[in-house]
Amino acid sequence: MGKQFCLSGIKNLAGQTLWYGLPSITSRFLGYLMNLSLPLFFREPAVTADLTLVYAATAFLNILFTYGMETAYFRFAQEENRSTLYSTLSLTLFISTFFFSLLLWINQDSLVSWARLENAPGLIRWMIGILFFDTLSTLAFARLRQENRPRRFAFAKMATVVINISVVIFCLGIVPKYFPMWTAITEPGIAWYLIGNFLGSVATLFLLIPELKQINRSLDTGLLKKVLQYSWPLIIVGMGGIVNDMLSRLLYQFVVDLPAEEAKHQLGVFGNIIRLSIVITIAIQAFRLAAEPFFFNRSRDKNAPETYARVLKFFVIVCCFLFLCVSLYIDVAAWFFEAIDRGLWKEGLYVVPFFAMANILLGIYYNLSIWYKLTNRNLTGAFITLGGAIITIVLTILLIPRFHYWGAAMASFSCYLFMMVVSYGLGQKHFPVPYPVKRIVFYLTGSGGLYLLHRSLVNWYTDPTFNLALASALLLLFIAVVSKTEKQEWAEI
């Protein structure tokens, strides 16, 4: 009975992931495709370095602007009046967003100087605008997820990307080719990526007006105090997570032992090749959208630990499959860059599988981290993330000057491995879950081994047909092994 309940829970999570995830996957995929179009619009990677830097900074600031309110909403929605909770947190977030945005606006000259954006100071202003409108939408989106309204959620989310893509294609693709006399439009150049993002964020907020109208003027200070006590460690968790994810892109041009122009060139290449692990990133994001409210809603069930264990196993299987799709066919991306006469973008391409595997470890950590959120030990989670951040900072400074792209990849992998192992150990002490560790390790090492086998053989025999045939054979081998190993549970699900 318990197993059937567990499998039923996994089916529900899979359904929610499809509802929330697939539309979100579509929107994020289109967004990533737009970013991958950079080599088509800008021949030199150095031109895109400023955009890479601004988006990395945006990720950091987004954590500060939202300060754990989204997770806190899911946590307290289980025991508090949801209308009061939603209004209290929304009003608080609105006030803080105005304050933080004003602070950044006043100090934008200093930010331009620090980020070496003297040639494109307008990027900072657009960044502030994006942060402002995206933060105001945060709790409205959280409410849609809590109320299981995926279609409305997806429609509003996709608006940002559709508008962003339309603006970029029109201003950077259509205008220069068909209306070259409209020089005023093409002058902002790469800033159109941020301008399009800003316009999309504004449109999304307008689409969420029905949810915003549900905010009343009542602010429960007692409830707010309790929420802030829970959420403030999540700022550290979020900041540490972004440090681990984005620090290499923020610091790359400052720590690499190269002249300034060459450093910008490598940052531009690095910022774009890392996006080729898009499939893993999108899968993790889609899973988190569905999993966070699911984990909280299931937390009081007696079979919750068993459900969490099986969720992690199937999550790893899916991620390993996607890892092989990315890594075994990485040469297809190399051929693409050569075909569009952008061979210089190809350098560093082969660190992508290493980043993809690091992202799988991060996804496992997200699964494991539910223990400290359920047991109100967010401060412990903050310390784990800080430990990972220290590893990232130290290895970034030590390894990038010597190994460049590989140094950044090794720093990320080491950080996520540390966080995953420590979170598992502490989680088993405070919130035991029967994770199938041996099976998970088998899938991780097996998929990594198949990639290394493929890489070794195609380096020995470089025929493209052999390359693709071998990649397909190894992918089918992985599918066959998983199908045989998990045959019974697949059938039951």
C-alpha positions as CSV (number, residue, x, y, z in Angstrom):
1,M,0.0,0.0,0.0
2,G,2.8,2.4,0.9
3,K,4.7,1.6,-2.3
4,Q,1.6,2.3,-4.4
5,F,1.0,5.5,-2.5
6,C,4.6,6.5,-3.2
7,L,4.4,5.7,-6.9
8,S,1.1,7.6,-7.1
9,G,2.9,10.6,-5.6
10,I,5.6,10.3,-8.3
11,K,3.0,10.1,-11.0
12,N,1.4,13.3,-9.6
13,L,4.8,15.0,-9.5
14,A,5.5,13.9,-13.1
15,G,2.2,15.3,-14.2
16,Q,2.8,18.6,-12.4
17,T,6.3,18.8,-13.9
18,L,4.8,18.3,-17.4
19,W,2.1,21.0,-16.8
20,Y,4.5,23.5,-15.2
21,G,7.7,22.3,-16.8
22,L,6.9,21.9,-20.5
23,P,5.5,25.4,-21.0
24,S,8.4,26.8,-18.9
25,I,10.8,24.6,-20.9
26,T,9.5,26.1,-24.1
27,S,9.9,29.6,-22.8
28,R,13.3,29.0,-21.4
29,F,14.4,27.1,-24.5
30,L,13.4,30.0,-26.7
31,G,15.3,32.4,-24.4
32,Y,18.4,30.3,-24.5
33,L,18.1,30.0,-28.3
34,M,18.1,33.8,-28.4
35,N,21.2,33.9,-26.3
36,L,22.8,31.2,-28.6
37,S,22.1,33.5,-31.5
38,L,24.7,35.9,-30.3
39,P,27.4,34.4,-32.6
40,L,25.0,35.2,-35.6
41,F,24.7,38.9,-34.7
42,F,28.2,39.6,-33.2
43,R,31.2,38.1,-34.8
44,E,33.6,38.8,-32.0
45,P,32.9,37.1,-28.6
46,A,34.4,40.0,-26.7
47,V,31.4,42.1,-27.8
48,T,29.1,39.9,-25.8
49,A,31.2,39.9,-22.6
50,D,29.4,42.9,-21.2
51,L,26.0,41.1,-21.6
52,T,27.4,38.0,-19.9
53,L,28.6,40.1,-17.0
54,V,25.3,42.0,-16.6
55,Y,23.2,38.9,-16.6
56,A,25.5,37.3,-14.0
57,A,25.1,40.4,-11.8
58,T,21.3,40.3,-12.3
59,A,21.2,36.7,-10.9
60,F,23.0,37.9,-7.7
61,L,20.8,40.9,-7.2
62,N,17.6,38.9,-7.8
63,I,18.4,36.9,-4.7
64,L,18.7,40.1,-2.7
65,F,15.5,41.5,-4.1
66,T,13.4,38.5,-3.3
67,Y,15.2,37.4,-0.1
68,G,13.6,33.9,0.1
69,M,10.0,35.1,0.0
70,E,8.9,32.5,-2.6
71,T,10.0,29.5,-0.6
72,A,8.6,31.0,2.6
73,Y,5.3,31.4,0.9
74,F,5.2,27.7,0.1
75,R,6.3,26.8,3.6
76,F,3.7,28.9,5.5
77,A,0.9,28.3,3.1
78,Q,0.6,24.9,4.8
79,E,-0.5,26.5,8.1
80,E,-1.4,30.1,7.7
81,N,-4.3,31.9,6.1
82,R,-3.2,32.1,2.5
83,S,-4.9,35.4,1.7
84,T,-3.3,37.1,4.6
85,L,0.1,35.5,3.9
86,Y,0.0,36.5,0.2
87,S,-0.9,40.1,1.0
88,T,1.6,40.5,3.8
89,L,4.5,39.1,1.7
90,S,3.5,41.0,-1.4
91,L,3.3,44.4,0.3
92,T,6.6,43.8,2.0
93,L,8.2,42.8,-1.3
94,F,6.8,45.9,-3.1
95,I,8.3,48.2,-0.5
96,S,11.7,46.6,-0.4
97,T,11.8,46.5,-4.3
98,F,11.3,50.2,-4.5
99,F,14.0,50.8,-1.9
100,F,16.6,48.5,-3.5
101,S,15.9,49.8,-7.0
102,L,16.3,53.4,-5.9
103,L,19.6,52.5,-4.2
104,L,21.0,50.9,-7.4
105,W,19.8,53.8,-9.5
106,I,21.5,56.4,-7.3
107,N,24.8,54.4,-7.5
108,Q,24.7,53.3,-11.1
109,D,27.8,55.4,-12.0
110,S,29.8,53.4,-9.4
111,L,28.4,50.1,-10.8
112,V,29.4,51.1,-14.4
113,S,32.9,51.8,-13.2
114,W,33.2,48.6,-11.2
115,A,31.9,46.5,-14.1
116,R,34.1,48.2,-16.7
117,L,31.0,49.2,-18.7
118,E,32.0,52.7,-19.6
119,N,31.4,51.8,-23.3
120,A,27.8,50.7,-22.5
121,P,26.6,52.4,-19.3
122,G,22.9,52.0,-20.4
123,L,23.1,48.3,-19.6
124,I,23.0,49.0,-15.9
125,R,19.8,51.1,-16.2
126,W,18.0,48.3,-18.1
127,M,19.2,45.8,-15.6
128,I,17.6,47.8,-12.8
129,G,14.4,48.0,-14.7
130,I,14.3,44.2,-15.3
131,L,15.0,43.5,-11.6
132,F,12.2,45.9,-10.5
133,F,9.4,44.4,-12.6
134,D,10.5,40.8,-12.3
135,T,10.5,41.1,-8.5
136,L,7.1,42.6,-8.4
137,S,5.9,39.5,-10.2
138,T,7.5,36.9,-7.9
139,L,4.7,36.2,-5.5
140,A,2.0,36.3,-8.1
141,F,3.8,33.5,-9.9
142,A,4.3,31.6,-6.6
143,R,0.5,31.9,-5.9
144,L,-0.2,30.4,-9.3
145,R,2.0,27.5,-8.6
146,Q,0.5,27.0,-5.1
147,E,-3.0,27.0,-6.6
148,N,-2.0,24.6,-9.4
149,R,-2.8,26.9,-12.3
150,P,-0.1,25.9,-14.7
151,R,-1.7,27.3,-17.9
152,R,-2.0,30.8,-16.6
153,F,1.5,30.5,-15.1
154,A,3.0,29.4,-18.5
155,F,1.2,32.0,-20.5
156,A,2.5,34.9,-18.3
157,K,6.0,33.4,-18.3
158,M,6.2,33.0,-22.0
159,A,5.2,36.6,-22.6
160,T,8.6,37.8,-21.5
161,V,10.5,35.5,-23.8
162,V,8.2,36.1,-26.9
163,I,8.5,39.9,-26.6
164,N,12.2,39.7,-25.9
165,I,12.9,37.5,-28.9
166,S,10.7,39.6,-31.2
167,V,12.5,42.8,-30.2
168,V,15.9,41.3,-30.7
169,I,15.1,39.7,-34.0
170,F,13.5,42.9,-35.3
171,C,16.2,45.3,-34.1
172,L,19.3,43.2,-34.7
173,G,18.2,40.9,-37.5
174,I,15.5,42.6,-39.7
175,V,16.4,46.3,-39.4
176,P,20.1,46.1,-40.3
177,K,19.3,44.0,-43.4
178,Y,16.1,45.6,-44.7
179,F,16.0,49.1,-43.2
180,P,19.7,50.1,-42.9
181,M,18.7,53.8,-42.9
182,W,17.1,53.3,-39.5
183,T,20.4,53.8,-37.7
184,A,18.8,55.1,-34.5
185,I,17.3,51.7,-33.9
186,T,20.4,49.7,-34.5
187,E,22.7,52.0,-32.5
188,P,22.1,50.4,-29.0
189,G,23.5,47.2,-30.4
190,I,23.7,44.4,-27.9
191,A,21.7,46.5,-25.4
192,W,18.6,45.3,-27.3
193,Y,18.8,42.0,-25.5
194,L,18.2,43.8,-22.2
195,I,15.7,46.3,-23.7
196,G,13.7,43.3,-25.0
197,N,13.9,41.6,-21.6
198,F,12.7,44.8,-19.9
199,L,9.7,45.2,-22.2
200,G,8.8,41.5,-21.7
201,S,9.0,41.9,-17.9
202,V,6.7,45.0,-18.0
203,A,4.2,43.1,-20.2
204,T,4.3,40.1,-17.8
205,L,3.5,42.3,-14.8
206,F,0.4,43.6,-16.6
207,L,-0.7,40.1,-17.4
208,L,-0.6,39.3,-13.7
209,I,-2.9,42.2,-12.7
210,P,-5.7,39.8,-11.7
211,E,-3.4,38.2,-9.2
212,L,-2.1,41.6,-8.0
213,K,-5.6,42.8,-7.4
214,Q,-6.0,40.1,-4.8
215,I,-3.6,41.9,-2.6
216,N,-5.4,43.7,0.2
217,R,-3.9,46.5,2.4
218,S,-3.7,44.4,5.5
219,L,-0.1,43.6,6.7
220,D,0.2,41.1,9.5
221,T,3.4,42.2,11.3
222,G,3.4,39.1,13.5
223,L,3.2,36.8,10.6
224,L,5.9,38.8,8.7
225,K,8.3,38.5,11.6
226,K,7.8,34.8,11.7
227,V,8.3,34.5,7.9
228,L,11.5,36.7,8.0
229,Q,13.0,34.5,10.7
230,Y,12.5,31.5,8.4
231,S,13.5,33.2,5.1
232,W,16.6,35.3,6.0
233,P,19.0,32.3,5.9
234,L,17.6,31.6,2.4
235,I,19.3,34.9,1.3
236,I,22.6,33.3,2.2
237,V,21.6,30.0,0.5
238,G,20.6,31.9,-2.6
239,M,23.6,34.2,-2.7
240,G,25.9,31.2,-2.1
241,G,24.1,29.3,-4.9
242,I,24.5,32.2,-7.3
243,V,28.2,32.6,-6.3
244,N,28.7,28.9,-7.2
245,D,26.8,29.3,-10.5
246,M,27.8,32.7,-11.7
247,L,31.1,33.7,-10.0
248,S,33.3,32.2,-12.7
249,R,31.5,34.4,-15.2
250,L,31.7,37.5,-13.0
251,L,35.4,37.1,-12.2
252,Y,36.7,35.4,-15.4
253,Q,38.1,38.5,-17.1
254,F,39.6,39.8,-13.9
255,V,41.5,36.7,-12.8
256,V,42.6,35.1,-16.1
257,D,46.2,35.8,-16.8
258,L,45.6,37.5,-20.2
259,P,45.6,41.0,-21.7
260,A,42.3,42.8,-21.2
261,E,41.0,42.3,-24.8
262,E,41.9,38.6,-24.9
263,A,40.2,38.2,-21.5
264,K,37.0,39.8,-22.8
265,H,37.2,37.5,-25.8
266,Q,37.4,34.4,-23.6
267,L,34.6,35.7,-21.3
268,G,32.4,36.1,-24.4
269,V,33.2,32.6,-25.5
270,F,32.8,31.1,-22.0
271,G,29.4,32.8,-21.5
272,N,28.0,31.3,-24.6
273,I,29.5,27.8,-24.6
274,I,28.2,27.3,-21.1
275,R,24.7,27.8,-22.4
276,L,25.0,24.5,-24.4
277,S,24.3,22.7,-21.2
278,I,20.8,24.2,-21.7
279,V,19.0,20.9,-21.5
280,I,20.2,20.1,-18.0
281,T,19.6,23.6,-16.8
282,I,16.0,23.7,-18.2
283,A,15.2,20.2,-16.8
284,I,16.3,21.2,-13.3
285,Q,14.4,24.5,-13.5
286,A,11.2,22.7,-14.7
287,F,11.6,20.1,-12.0
288,R,12.0,22.8,-9.2
289,L,8.9,24.6,-10.3
290,A,6.8,21.5,-9.7
291,A,8.8,19.9,-6.9
292,E,9.0,22.7,-4.3
293,P,5.3,23.0,-3.7
294,F,5.0,19.2,-4.1
295,F,7.6,18.5,-1.4
296,F,5.9,20.8,1.0
297,N,2.4,19.5,0.3
298,R,3.6,15.9,0.8
299,S,5.7,16.6,3.9
300,R,3.0,15.4,6.4
301,D,2.4,12.1,4.6
302,K,3.9,9.1,6.4
303,N,5.3,7.7,3.1
304,A,7.0,11.0,2.2
305,P,10.6,9.8,2.7
306,E,10.0,6.9,0.4
307,T,8.4,9.2,-2.2
308,Y,11.4,11.6,-2.0
309,A,13.8,8.7,-2.5
310,R,12.2,7.5,-5.7
311,V,11.8,11.0,-7.0
312,L,15.5,11.5,-6.7
313,K,16.3,8.3,-8.5
314,F,14.1,9.0,-11.4
315,F,15.3,12.6,-11.5
316,V,18.9,11.3,-11.8
317,I,17.9,8.9,-14.6
318,V,16.3,11.7,-16.6
319,C,19.3,14.0,-16.1
320,C,21.8,11.3,-17.0
321,F,19.9,10.7,-20.2
322,L,19.9,14.5,-21.0
323,F,23.6,14.6,-20.1
324,L,24.4,11.9,-22.7
325,C,22.3,13.8,-25.3
326,V,24.4,16.9,-24.7
327,S,27.8,15.3,-24.4
328,L,27.7,12.6,-27.0
329,Y,26.5,15.0,-29.7
330,I,28.7,18.0,-28.6
331,D,30.5,17.8,-32.0
332,V,27.3,18.8,-33.7
333,A,27.6,22.2,-32.0
334,A,31.2,22.4,-33.1
335,W,30.2,21.7,-36.7
336,F,27.5,24.4,-36.4
337,F,30.0,27.0,-35.3
338,E,32.3,26.1,-38.2
339,A,29.4,26.2,-40.7
340,I,28.5,29.8,-39.8
341,D,32.2,30.8,-40.0
342,R,32.4,31.3,-36.3
343,G,35.1,28.8,-35.5
344,L,36.6,31.1,-32.8
345,W,33.4,30.3,-30.8
346,K,34.3,26.7,-30.7
347,E,37.2,27.0,-28.3
348,G,36.4,25.7,-24.9
349,L,33.4,23.8,-26.3
350,Y,34.5,20.5,-24.7
351,V,34.2,21.7,-21.2
352,V,30.4,21.7,-21.7
353,P,29.9,18.0,-20.6
354,F,31.8,18.8,-17.4
355,F,29.5,21.7,-16.7
356,A,26.5,19.5,-17.5
357,M,27.6,16.8,-15.0
358,A,28.2,19.5,-12.4
359,N,24.6,20.8,-13.0
360,I,23.3,17.3,-12.3
361,L,25.1,17.3,-9.0
362,L,23.5,20.7,-8.3
363,G,20.1,19.2,-9.2
364,I,20.7,16.3,-6.8
365,Y,21.6,18.9,-4.1
366,Y,18.3,20.7,-4.7
367,N,16.5,17.4,-4.1
368,L,18.4,16.7,-0.9
369,S,18.1,20.2,0.4
370,I,14.4,19.7,1.2
371,W,15.3,18.3,4.6
372,Y,16.5,21.6,6.0
373,K,13.5,23.5,4.6
374,L,11.1,21.1,6.1
375,T,12.8,21.0,9.5
376,N,13.3,24.8,9.7
377,R,17.1,24.4,9.6
378,N,17.7,26.9,6.8
379,L,20.7,28.3,8.6
380,T,22.4,24.9,8.2
381,G,21.6,25.1,4.5
382,A,23.2,28.5,4.5
383,F,26.4,27.1,6.0
384,I,26.5,24.3,3.4
385,T,26.1,26.9,0.6
386,L,28.7,29.1,2.1
387,G,31.1,26.2,2.2
388,G,30.5,25.6,-1.5
389,A,30.9,29.3,-2.2
390,I,34.3,29.3,-0.4
391,I,35.4,26.4,-2.6
392,T,34.2,28.2,-5.7
393,I,36.0,31.4,-4.8
394,V,39.3,29.7,-4.0
395,L,39.3,27.4,-7.0
396,T,38.2,30.2,-9.3
397,I,41.1,32.4,-8.3
398,L,43.6,29.5,-8.4
399,L,42.5,27.5,-11.4
400,I,41.2,30.0,-14.0
401,P,44.6,31.7,-14.5
402,R,46.2,28.4,-15.2
403,F,43.5,26.3,-16.9
404,H,41.1,29.0,-18.2
405,Y,37.7,27.3,-19.1
406,W,38.7,24.0,-17.5
407,G,39.5,25.9,-14.3
408,A,36.0,27.3,-14.2
409,A,34.5,23.9,-14.8
410,M,36.6,22.2,-12.1
411,A,35.6,24.9,-9.6
412,S,31.9,24.4,-10.3
413,F,32.1,20.6,-10.2
414,S,34.1,20.5,-6.9
415,C,31.6,23.0,-5.3
416,Y,28.5,21.0,-6.2
417,L,30.0,17.7,-5.3
418,F,30.9,19.1,-1.8
419,M,27.4,20.5,-1.3
420,M,25.7,17.3,-2.4
421,V,27.7,15.1,-0.1
422,V,27.4,17.3,3.0
423,S,23.7,17.9,2.5
424,Y,23.2,14.1,2.1
425,G,25.1,13.4,5.3
426,L,23.3,16.0,7.4
427,G,20.0,15.2,5.9
428,Q,20.2,11.6,6.9
429,K,20.8,12.7,10.5
430,H,17.9,15.1,10.8
431,F,15.4,13.9,8.2
432,P,16.3,10.3,7.1
433,V,15.3,9.4,3.6
434,P,16.1,5.9,2.1
435,Y,17.8,7.2,-1.1
436,P,19.0,4.4,-3.4
437,V,22.6,5.6,-3.3
438,K,24.3,2.7,-5.1
439,R,21.8,2.9,-7.9
440,I,22.2,6.7,-8.3
441,V,26.1,6.4,-8.2
442,F,25.8,3.6,-10.9
443,Y,23.8,5.9,-13.2
444,L,26.1,8.9,-12.7
445,T,29.3,7.0,-13.2
446,G,27.9,4.9,-16.1
447,S,26.8,8.0,-18.1
448,G,30.1,9.7,-17.4
449,G,31.9,6.5,-18.5
450,L,29.9,6.3,-21.7
451,Y,30.9,9.9,-22.6
452,L,34.6,9.2,-21.9
453,L,34.5,6.1,-24.1
454,H,32.9,8.0,-26.9
455,R,35.4,10.9,-26.7
456,S,38.3,8.4,-26.7
457,L,37.1,6.6,-29.8
458,V,36.2,9.6,-31.8
459,N,39.6,11.2,-31.1
460,W,41.1,8.0,-32.4
461,Y,38.9,7.8,-35.5
462,T,37.5,11.2,-36.5
463,D,35.0,10.2,-39.2
464,P,31.7,12.2,-38.6
465,T,29.5,9.3,-39.5
466,F,31.3,7.0,-37.1
467,N,31.0,9.8,-34.5
468,L,27.2,10.1,-34.7
469,A,26.6,6.3,-35.1
470,L,28.7,5.6,-31.9
471,A,26.9,8.4,-30.0
472,S,23.5,6.9,-30.9
473,A,24.6,3.4,-30.0
474,L,25.9,4.4,-26.6
475,L,22.7,6.4,-25.9
476,L,20.6,3.4,-26.8
477,L,22.8,1.2,-24.6
478,F,22.1,3.5,-21.6
479,I,18.3,3.4,-22.3
480,A,18.4,-0.4,-22.5
481,V,20.3,-0.7,-19.2
482,V,17.9,1.7,-17.4
483,S,14.8,-0.1,-19.0
484,K,16.0,-3.5,-17.7
485,T,17.1,-2.2,-14.3
486,E,13.9,-0.2,-13.6
487,K,11.5,-2.4,-15.6
488,Q,9.2,-3.2,-12.6
489,E,8.8,0.3,-11.3
490,W,8.4,1.8,-14.8
491,A,5.5,-0.7,-15.4
492,E,3.9,0.2,-12.0
493,I,4.1,3.9,-12.7
